[in-house]
């Protein structure tokens, strides 16, 4: 069994949540406003946010799929 066949549902749900995240970033104008804020010395650089949000959206997609399968089994 190929990797894609085995994890197809996970990949589809993760892609849907990533797509929604990208759509919301396009609608709201991205994270450019972050540069205009007065930040404390320990604030992370702006590049960290897209990376973290991408990981969070992938994990949300996987968790939605797991919850869906648990409720239907």
Number of C-alpha atoms within 10 A of each C-alpha: 5 7 7 10 9 10 10 12 15 18 16 14 21 24 16 14 20 21 13 13 17 17 13 12 13 11 9 10 10 13 13 10 9 12 10 7 8 8 11 7 6 6 8 10 10 13 9 9 13 14 10 10 14 16 14 16 21 20 17 16 22 20 15 16 18 15 11 11 10 9 8 7 5
